[in-house]
Amino acid sequence: MLRIDETRWIKTGVEFTDGERFLSTVVTNGSSDWSVSQPFQGLEDFIIRITLKNGAARIQASSDGKVWPLLRLAPFPSADRYLIGPTACTPERGGLNVHFSDFDVGEAIRSDLHDLSV
């Protein structure tokens, strides 16, 4: 989850919808919207990255660290400070087991937001 405050945030990850796994992204900037996709098979082991640049957020996922399909490109405000970290939730209030194997915050990718080759 990436957050500026309680009205401006992004959450992305696996979501079970209609009995299937999807990669889900919610972008909230005053109001929220939601998108789901299945960019590759097998959502047990994958990487998600969020790149912020010039008032936009690029959300990508990869199953191999080489190919990075675009999950979402959305307007998102620039800020002096962001809160970022892993999160998990369930509407069932129990029975959810989640494993985060790695978490890194690094230098922003400098390519154009529409350049998906990196």
JOURKA-V69208 format. One record per backbone hydrogen bond with DSSP energy under -1.0 kcal/mol. NH is the residue of the N-H (numbers start at 1). CO is the residue of the C=O. E is the energy in kcal/mol with one decimal. If there is no record, write none. Layout:
NH:CO:E / NH:CO:E
//
This chain:
2:10:-2.8 / 3:83:-3.3 / 4:8:-2.9 / 5:8:-1.4 / 8:5:-1.0 / 9:28:-2.0 / 10:2:-3.1 / 11:26:-2.1 / 13:24:-2.1 / 15:22:-2.6 / 17:20:-2.6 / 20:17:-1.9 / 22:15:-2.1 / 23:37:-3.0 / 24:13:-3.7 / 25:35:-2.5 / 26:11:-2.8 / 27:33:-1.3 / 28:9:-3.2 / 29:31:-2.3 / 30:7:-2.9 / 33:27:-1.6 / 35:25:-2.3 / 37:23:-1.8 / 47:62:-2.8 / 49:60:-2.5 / 51:58:-2.6 / 53:56:-2.4 / 56:53:-1.1 / 57:74:-3.1 / 58:51:-3.0 / 59:72:-3.1 / 60:49:-2.6 / 61:69:-1.5 / 62:47:-2.4 / 71:59:-2.9 / 72:59:-1.9 / 74:57:-2.3 / 76:55:-2.1 / 83:3:-3.4 / 85:1:-2.0 / 115:112:-2.0
//
